[in-house]
Amino acid sequence: MIGTVFRSDDVPTEHRFDYWAELMHRAIAPSHMSCEFADDFWARQRLLELGPVLAWPTAHLVTGFRRTEKLVRQSDPEMYHLSLVLGGGLGFEHVGRAEAYGPSDLWVSDTSRPYEVHVPAGLGRQVIRGVGVDFPKALLPLPPARVRQLLGRRLSAHDGVGALLTGFLTGLEQQADALQPSDAPRLGTVLIDLLSAWFAHVLEAEDALPAETRERALTTRIRAFIQQNLHDPELTPPVIAAAHHISLSYLHRLFQEDTPGETVAAWIRAQRLEGARRDLANPALTTTPIHTIATRWGLPRASDFTRAFRGAYGVSPTEYRARAGAGATRETG
């Protein structure tokens, strides 16, 4: 597991908001915080330290944040902040821009400039869900003058690199319990590459990125494409290369540089087998035929699936399902 988790229910009611405010000041530059429901506050949040990058999936009652000129002078960590809104709505004012934000919106702010996140009137006890990311300005390979064009703008998380960035951020919380602390620095590097690619895409400044950053972002995009298409038995390296307008040799080189010794075909097979393994262990799918599960994961030939599964996990799919079922029975018995 990576990250530390805060649940307001673990704290006495009268201390919940103040405790959470202190936690927030570890994640973001100091600001004045206010909440109509501070006396009966609720929040759930995880802090993920990914090398020099901090990501924090959060769900909390609507709260206002105000970072003033005075607070900027007192403390400036020289960071950029990205917010992804997943549920609820907020208003945001920064560098002379004022916008309303809702689900699948992104915004960028600069800790060196004042800002205000305010709560629209009449929301009641609405829960805001989202992911925040804070990272040193020095890690972004784009001139500050260019980045300034994005500050305070309402940006979409629906398309292209924005959608890929959104998928990565939401996946961090979903996979956090399965990740190891040793994974954190690499995940931070991937996140910075995705952020750089997204900034450059929105600014139409891809040429300003170092070649290494562009290549790592492309590799991440390709892996996401593969994950989304594992069900297709025709998903092969030539198809993947064509979908990304690159040569087959370049695709293989990207994978070799990203994970030495790993081939594209081997990674596809491993992802398919892992997906099938999870389904075979899922109690809700015990009546689903094994060949149906295998086909769902792009492995329609029963003999090939059984041989590959045994090679990866040491038992046949039938044996694995039986053991997983027996284990679940013991836990509930």
C-alpha positions, 0 to 999 in steps of 0.5 A: 500500500502507498499513501496515508489515509484520512477518514474523518469518522476516526476523529472526534466530531469537534476536531474533524475540520481542524484536523483535516485543515492541517492535513490539507496544509501538508498537501497545498500551499497555506490558505484560509479555509472555511466550511459551513459544516465545520462543526459536523465535518466529513472527509475521506482523503489519501495523500500519495507521495510520489517522489517530489509529486503529491497526489491526493484523491479526496472526497469532502464536504464543500469547503472554501479556500482563500490564499491571499497576497500575505500568505504568498509572501509568508510561504511560497513552495514554488509549486503548480497545483492541478485540480480534477473535479469528479463530483460536485461544483466549485467556483475558482478565481485566479490571476483575474479569471473567475470560472465555475467548475463541475465534473470532468473539469480541470484547473491549474494554479500557481502558489506564487499568486493568490487564489480563491476557491469558493462555494456557490450559494445553496449547495447544502451538505454537498460532497466534492470529489476530485484529485489534487496534484502538487508538483515543483514548477522546476519539474515542468519543462515549459517556460513559466510565461507559457504556463501562465496562459493556462492558470485559472482556465476551465479545461476539459478532462474528456479528450486526448491527453486530458482523458489519459491524465484523468484515467491515471489519477483516478487509477492511483486511488483504485490501485493504491492498496496494491502498490508498493512504496518502491513504486512511488518514485516511478509513478511520480515520473510517469505523472510528471510526463503526463502533466507535461504532455497535457500542458504542452498539448493544451498550449500547442507546444509539444515541440518544447518538450524534451524527447525523453518526456514525449516518449515516456508520455507516448508509452503511457498512452500506448499502455492505456490503449492496450488496457482498453482493448485487451478484449480484442483478439486482433490486438497485436503490435502492428495494430497498436503501432498503426493506431499511434502512427508509429513504426513497429520497430519504434513501438518495440524500442519504446517498450524496451526503453521503458522496461528492459527485457519486456516485449509488447506481446508479452505485456499484452499476454500478461495483462490479459491473464491477470484480468482473467485471473481476477475474474476467476477469483471473483465470487460474483462470476462463479457461474460464468464459464471459464471459456467466456471469461477467457474470451472476454480478455481476448483469449478465445482459444481454450487450449492456448488460454489453459496452457498460458494460465498454467505457465503464469500461475502454476495451476489450470484455470479450473484449479485456480477458480476452485482454490479461490472459491474454497478460500472465500468459503473459509473466510466467510465460514 
